[in-house]
């Protein structure tokens, strides 16, 4: 394996990746060099690439080989292998937003016992949650034996946790039932796990091939395939759309009319943006800011950590972890994800 490498894809054709080899970066004064170690690879990472231009995800990790190429962002763990940054030491391990690459140079600021923020110039105008790196020894959520689950599920679970909190915070908008599309997706069933037993009936919609798996999770009161929408019966419904499939939204609107009290877009899958057609869009940082005001930063983190520990105990039985090593395995799994060939039960963890 080369000393340093970067995995990039054509921005306008995600099925065309390349691997660029080079010398190991050397940090300047105030910088640290991270060796990317363990990362998760899910459909969420393809979503980052699909929205790379509109949401500026391509801007986090410039490919350096031309504007037509982009480096997919991943979540995972990295170790400090060289540091010229005060307070950041060689050997420390951090969790955060990482490139599909062997190394990352960061410029740490606001360094404390919980971690740091990357103050690199090209990241200054980008969303701050993606610039935070958590030191494992100061992280309420971290457990060494949970690393695979953390790289696969933690970023999604944060969205799920805040989504469930917003729905419950609004008393389920007065609805009798909550309907999830893409119910076999990790974001959907994690939110359902949080809402289970707290009031309304939870109904999952998924493809016919994923019905059995989704039912086996026990997160939903009822699971139906998309072509069974006409069989749904509820006095009033909140729709949480994680699929972005126009036909599903149309079928629900036709079925329930005014009884569809909320239609909320939550990200996208299948590379189909869903926000434009929905009644509203869920954005996790908005609810996060509200809860920081309500509970304080420590209060929010304590609640999130407790929810994660509950969820991880269950999710460990649901996820079939598949391990890979290096750029060749990364390329293979990336193409499978882009083509929709990864089973809902599988989670791919890469050692880079």
Secondary structure, 3 states (H helix, E strand, C coil): CCCEEEEEEECCEEEEEEEEEECCCCCCCCCEEEEEEEEEECHHHHHHHHCCCCCCHHHCCCCCCCCCEECCEEEEEEEEEEECCCCCCCCCEEEEEEECECEEEECEEEEECCEEEECCHHHCCCCHHHHEEEEHHHCCCCCHHHHHHHHHHHHHHHHHHHHHHHHHHCHHHHCCEEEECCCCCHHHHHHHHHHCCCCCEEEEEECHHHHHHHHHHCCCCEEEEHHHHHHCCCCCEEEEECCCCHHHHHHHHHHHHHHEEEEEECCCCCCCCCCCCCCEECCHHHHHHHHHHHHHHHHHHHHHHHHHHHHHHHHCCCCEEEEEEHHHHHHHHHHHHHCCCCCCCEEEEEEC
